Amino acid sequence: MATKSARSSVPGQTKSVLVWQMDPGRLEQADGLTHAEVFGSDPDHTQWCREPARSHVHKEDVAAFDAGLRRCLETGVMDLDVRVGWPDGSVRNIAVRGQLLPDEGGIRGGVVGVAIDATAIRDQQSAQRVAGDRHRFLLGLSDQLRVIDDEEEISGLATRLVAEHLEVDRCFFYRFYDDEDRMTIVSGYARPDLPPLHGDVRRSDFPELLVPLETGPFIVEDVSHYDGFSDQRKTGLIGAGIASFVAVGLSRGQSNPVWGIAVTTTTPRAWDPYDVDMLADAASRVWPAIERARALGALRASQVELERANAELERLNRGLGRAVTERTEELVRSEVRFRQAFELGHVAACITDENGERLLEVNHAFTDLTGYTADEALGETIERLGLWPERRDRDRLKEAYRMGERFDDLELRLSLKDQTVRDVLASGDRIRLNGAYGWLLNLLDVTDRKRSQEELLRAIQEVMSDTNWFSQRLIERLAQAQGNVETPAGGETLSDREHQVLTRVSRGMTNEEIAEELNISARTVRNHIANIYGKIGVHSRAEAVVWARERGLTT
């Protein structure tokens, strides 16, 4: 006589755990369970037995089903894992475990066992495998990009690796420009028999194609049946070998994409959410790597310029005093341009001493992120400000500084002035300015993204991001911006004491040195500096020095 039990069930599906007993000779149920109870509603079969059960097994698992039954008769043990189709069209993973039992004469009698719906477990295992594959690919991508400093080489390698991983025909980057009717397609990977896509296009010429990129991932599985395209657009895309595509952008603010990555295929394709998520994660690693390459390229160019100017100054020192003065001023302007570009960057950045302990410069993004003003941060030690509250993070940074020229992908916890803590990705480059070494430290706030990833990928312990970035594009536009800005003419509004303080700031003196020389307190010096900033319309010591020197107020 068969028995049955179930710990849980779902309407329209099998019970999660079934206990059964059957005749081993006929492989038919003795009594009790019906076909509907095991496999769901099916009016054509009322008794559970081999053939109706076999008809529900997924065609790829039929051979395993038959083999499992044969082994049961031979060994007395049933150990079977198959996929079974349900009347509602779904597929479930069923694990069957059983044992042939001997009767009183020692001859095998009935078979008793359990059938378990293992679909949820299999789905979880599959998701973990997918997450693991994704994590390994992204780590490998970051590792390979980390050692490359050339922007074109980074783009070429990244697009090829993404295309191979997702098995697509093309992969390329695209970039929008603020206040311009233009989008640039950067040459990337293309299958050998396909021409690569590259060049500039007018956004107004392709509104139905480019406008959707501004609102989120743009997914088209079959261009020929996409209602949003005209017949002419469909013909043009298919003629270019684009029958299906996915485009994912990185945005700066709401509906303001600046850069993105796209993949295409020559045949229609049903895009899996994994493909879209993978593109987004890959983009978040490649873009900082490109920005890092641009920032380092600009820094190297600046250093080359400084070295060339120094060599010229050494030659002119033999009597060309006037030329030496001009070249010195050129160096000062170059340093000012660098510092202004540094201050205008959108990523929080600071320059520390060689030991990474004392803050020498901070930009506006740093003060916005941390809540500390420039005057509060400059000259202070990171330990006194308590930026790294966790000893583990302090030790990791100390080790990174000790190791050498550059570090990337350090996930740290940053404590703000209001005591809140944010997750940041820290990247550092050892630089030389004014003859002294220091560290350029970039801090990318990834708190929101990390929380989202932790919710979606619980199996991943740590998602490593690539380096932070420093915008070269801002440096390129800096000269244009400077030419259009009116310099405030407020020199005559400064008091005598403010003139004295501004003169000493221009000489590079600290607040404490100024206070000692003028016989006033350091707090009074800070107040004078704040008043000066307000009167002349600047926000930092560097800007105040430039303002004063342009008007001949200091020597």
N, C-alpha and C positions, 0 to 999 in steps of 0.2 A: 504494500500500500504506500503510495507516495505521500509525503508531507511537504508542507510549504510554510514559509514565513517571510516577512519583509520588514526591514527597519524603516524604510521611507519609500515613497513613490511619487511620481509626477503624472497628472492626468494625460492620457494619450501615449505614455511611454511605459517601458517595463519597470518593474519594481527594482530598486537598487540592489537588493540581495535576495536571491531565491534559493531555498533548499529543496532538492528534488531527489527522486528515486525512480529507477526505470529497469526494465527487463534488458539484460545485457545481450541476449540472443537477438532480439528484434530491434534493439535500441529504440523501444517505444516506452512511453510513460505507462506505468502500471495503473495509476488512478490518481486523480486529484487535480493536478495542474492542467489547464487548457492552453491551447495554442495562443488564444487572445491574451492570457495572463503573462505569457512569456515574451511574445513578440508584439503585443499591442493588438488593436482591433483588426480582425480579419475574419469575415463571415465564412470564407471558404474552408477554413480549417478549425476544427474544434479540439482535436487531440494533438499533443506535442509528440512528434516522432522525427525520425531522421530526415526523410525527404522534404516535408514542409519546412523544417528548420534549414536544411541545406539550400532551399530556394531563396531564403532571405540573406544568406551569407554573401558578402561582397565578392564579385567575380574573381578578384585578385587573391582572395583568401580561401576559395573553395578547396584547393589542393591541401592547404594546411588543415582545414576542417576534416577532410577525409583521413588524412594522415593521423590526426589526433585521435580519431575514433579507433583506427586500427591499433595504434599504440596502446590504447586503453584495454582492448581485448587481449593484447599480447602481454602487457606488463601489469595490468590491474590498476593502473594509475591514469586518470584523465587530467591532462594539463593543456588547456586550449585557450588561445587568444585570437579572436577574429572580429572583423567589422560586420555589423548586421544592419540591413536596411529596414527602416520603419515605414509604415503606411503613409505617414505624413511627408515622406521624402527625405527625412534626416537619416544620418548614418551614426550608429552608436558603436562603441568599443566594448565587447563583452568578453570577460574572463571567466572561464569555466574550470573548476577544480573538483575532482571526484575520485572515488575509490571503489573497486570491485570488492564485494564482501563475500566470504565463503559461507555456505549454509552448514547445517549440522554435520553433513557427511564430508565436509572439507572441500566440496565442489563449489565453485564460484556461483554466487546467487545474484542478487540485485546490485545495481550501481547507485551509490548515494553521493551527493556532492552539493556544491553551491554554484550559482551563476551570479556574477557581480557586474553591474554596469560601471565600467571603468572609464567612461568617456571623459568625465571631468579631469580625472588623473592624467589621461593621455593628452588632453588639451593643455593642461598645465605643463607637462613635460615638454610638449612641442613648443609652447610659448617660451619656456626656459631655454630650449635649444636655439630658438630664433634670437632671443635676447643675447645669448652668449655669442652667437655668430656675429650679430650686429656690434656687440661690444668689442670683439676681437678685431673686426674690420676697422672700426673707428680708431682703436688704439694703434693698429698698424699704419693707418693713414697719418695719424699724428706723428708717429715715430719717423716716418719717411719725410714728412714735410719739415720736421724740426731742424734737419741738417741742411736745408736748402735756403739760400738767401736771395735767389733770383726770382722775380715775379713771374716771368714767362715760364720758367721751369716748374714753379709751383703749380701754375694753372694747368700745364700740360700733364704733369704726373697725376694731379688730383682728378682731372676729368677722365683720364684713362682708367685709373683704379675704380672710380665710381661706375664707369660704363661696363667694365668687366664684371664687377660685383653684381650689378643689376641686370646684366645681359641685355644692353640696349645698343642701338646703332650709332647714336651721337650723344655727346655730353658737352655742354659749353656753359660759360658764364655770361650774364648780361648785367649792364649797369645803367641806371638812370642818372640824369644830371638835374640839379636844382634849377628851377626857373628856366629850363630849356626844353624845347620841343625835340628831344633827342634821346635815343637809347643806343648804347654801343653793345654789340655782340662780340665777345672776346673769343678768338679762335681757340677751340679745345680739341676733344677727341672726335674722330669720325672713322667709321668702318672703312677699310682700305678702298673699297669700290665706291665710296660716297665722298663728294667734295665737302670740306669743312665749311661751317657757317661763320661769317665774321663781317664786321663793318658797322657803320652807323645807319640807323633808320629813323624816320620822323614818326613820333608817336601819334601825331594827328592823322597820319596816313593809314594807321592800323588800329583804330579805336576798339573794334570788336576783339582784337587779338591782344593788345597791350594793356588796355584799361583793366581787365580782370586781374592782372598781375598785382594791381595796387590794393586789392582787397583780400588776398590770401593765396594759398596754393591753387594753381590753375591746372585742372586735370581734364584731358579730353581723351577718351578711350578709342574713339573712331571718328576721325575728322570728317569723313564722308557723310556721317549721320548726325553731326553736331548742329543743332538748330541755331546756335549763335553765330554761325559763319555764313556768309553769302556763298553762292555757287562759285563766284570768281575766286574768293578766298580759299575755298576748298580745293579748287583746281590748282591754285598756286602752291599751296602747302603740299599736296600729294605729288605735284610735279617736282618739288624739292626733296622728295623722299621722306615726308613727314606725314604719317598716317595716324599717329598717336603720340601724345607727349604729356609730360608733367613739368611744371615750372614752380619753383619755391623761392620766395624772396626773403631777404633779411631787411627789416624795416627800421627806420629811425622815426619813432613817433607813429601816431595812428595814420594809416593809409598813406604812408610816405616811404615806399621802398627805395632803397639806394643801390641794391646789388642782389643778385640771385643766381641760381643754378637751374638748368633745364636739361632734360633727357628726352630723346625722341626715338621712335621705331618706325620702320618702313611698312609695318603691317599693324592692324588694330590690336590693341592689348588691353586686357582688364587689369588695371593697376591695383596692386594690393596696398593696404595702409602701411605695411612695412616699407614699401618702396618710397612712399611720400615721406615718412618719418626719417628714413635713412638719408634722403636728400637733404632734409632740413638739418639733421645732425652733421652731415658732411659739410654743408655750407657754413655752419657755425664754427667749424675748425679751419676751413680753408681761408675764409675771409680774414681772420686775425693773422694767419700766416702771411697773406699777401700784404696786409697793412704793416706787419713787422718788417717785411722785406723792403717796403717803400721807406719806412722810417729809418731803417739802418742804412739804406742807400743814401738818403738825404743826409744822415749824420756823417757817413763816410765822405760824401761830397763836401760837406762843410769842413771836415777835418783836412781833406786834401787842399781845400781853399786856404785854410789857416796855415798849413805847412808850406804851401807855395808862397803865401804872403810873407811868412817868416823868413823863407830863403831869400826873397827879394829884399826884405829889410836888412838882412845881414850884408848883402852886396852893396846896398845904398848907404850903409852906415859909414863908409869910408869918406864921406864928405857931403852926401846928399841929404842934409838935414831936413829940408823941406819935403823931399820925397818920402823920407822916413815918417814924418808927421802925417802925411796924407795916407800912407799905408797903414799906420796905426789906427787912424780914424776909420779906415775901411774894415779893419779887424773888429773894431768896436761895433760898427754897424752890422757886421755879419753876426756877431754874438747877440746883438739886440734882436735881429731877425729870428735867430734860432730860439731865443727866449720867448719872443712874442708868439711864434708858432707853437712852442711848447705850452704856453699858457692858454692858447685858444683851442687846444685839442679837446675832443669830446670824451676821451677816456681819462679817468683819474690818473694822474702821474705826478711823481715827485723825484727830485734828485737828492741823493744822500751822500755822505762822505764814503770813503773807501770801505769802511767797516759796516756800512749800512745802518749806522746808529743815529746820526744827527741829520735833521732835515735842512737842506741848503736851499731848495726851491720847491714850490708846489704850484700847480696850475689851478684854474678856476674849477675844473671838474673835480679836483681833489677836495677843495673846500666845500663844494656842493655835496659831495658824497659823505665826507666825514663830519661836516658841521663846524669844523675849526676854521677861523679866519686865517689869512696869510700871516698876520702879525702874531697870532697865537701859535702857529705851527713852526715858522721859520726860526732856526736856531735851537729849537727844542729837540730833545732826544725822543725817539720812538717809544722807548721804555717809559719815559715820564708821561707821555700822552696816553700810553696804554693801548696802542693801536692793535697789538696782537695779544689778546687776553689769555690764549692757551699756550702753555709751555711747549707743546708739541709743534705748534706753528713757528714759535721763535727759534726752536732748535733746527727745524727744517730750513728756515731762511738763513740761519747762521752757517749751516752746512753748504747751502747753495752759494753763498758769498765766498766761502772758502774754496769751493771747487774750481772757480775760474771765470771765464769770460761771459757766460750767458746761462740763464736757466729759464725754463718754460713750464707751464702746466702745474704750478703749485696751487692746490686748492687750500685756501686759508680762511680763517674767520676773523673779520675786521670789526673792531669795536669802535663805534662812532662816539661823538661828543656826548650825545644824549643817552649813552650806555646801551643802545640797541646794537645788535650784531648782524652783520651781513656776510654772505658767502661771496668771495671774490676769487678770481683766477689771477695769480701774480706772475708777471714775467719781468725779468731783469736783464739789463745789458750794462757791462762795465764800460764806462766812457771816460774820455779825458777832455777836460775843459780848463782853459787858463793854466795849463801846465800841471794840473792835479787830477788824480783819478777819483772817480766816484761811481755811483750806480744810478742809472735811469730805471725807475721802477714803475711799471704800468699795472693798474688794478682795475680789472673788468668785473663789474657787479653782475653775478649770475644767480642771485638768490632766487628770483622768481622762476627762471628756467630750470634750476636744479630741483626746486620743489616739484615742478611739473613732471620732470623726468623720473623723480623718485616715486611719484604716484603711478606713472605708467609702466615703469620697469622696476618692479620691486626686487627682481632677481639680481639687478646690477648693484654692486656694492659701491662702485665709484666710477663716475664717468669723467674721463680725463679730457679736458679741453686743451686746445692748442694755445699758443701765446696770445697775449694782448697786443693791441695795435696802437700806432701813433700816426695820425692822418697826414700823409705827405701832401694830399690835395690841398689841405689848409695852408701849408707852406707855399704851394704854388700860387694860391690866390692872395697871399698875404700882401705882396707888393701892390697888387691892384687895389686892395682894400685900403692900404695906407695912403695911396694917392688921392682917395676920395674923402678922407676924413679931415674935417676942419679941426685944427689944433686950438684948444681954448687959449685965449689971450688974457690970462689972469695973473701974470707975474706981479703987476703993481699992487695986487690985493694982498700979497703976503706981508706979514709983519716982519720987523727986523729979526726977531727971534726965529721965525719960520724960515727966513732966508739963511740964517746961521745953521739951522738943522738941515735944510735941504742941501746946503753946500757940503756938509759932512757926510750926508747920505751918498752924495755923488762920489765922494772919495772912497766909498766902500766901508765906512766905519759902522760898527754895530751900535745898537741902542745904548748899550752899557758904556761903550767908548765915548759916544757923543755926550752922554750924561756926565761922565767924569770930566771931560774937557770943558763943558759949559757950566759945570758945577750945579747941575739940576738933577732931579731924580729920573730914573729910567721910565717911570710911569708918565712923567711930564713929557719926555721925549716921544713916547708912543702917542700921547694926545696931540702933540704938535704935528706928527706925521699924519695922523688921521685927518686933522684940519687941512693940511696941505693937499692930501688926496682929494678931499671934497672941493677945495677951491680950484684946483687945476684939472679936475675930472679924470683922474687915473685911479688904478686899483692895486698897484704894486710898486715896490721900490724901483724895479727896472724901468717901468713906464715913467716914474717921476724923474729918474736920472736923464732919460731921453728928452723929456719935456724941458728940463732945465738947461741941458746942453744946447738944444736947438735954439734957445733964446739968449744964449750967452750969459745966463745968470750965474753960472759956476765955472770954475777953471779946473 
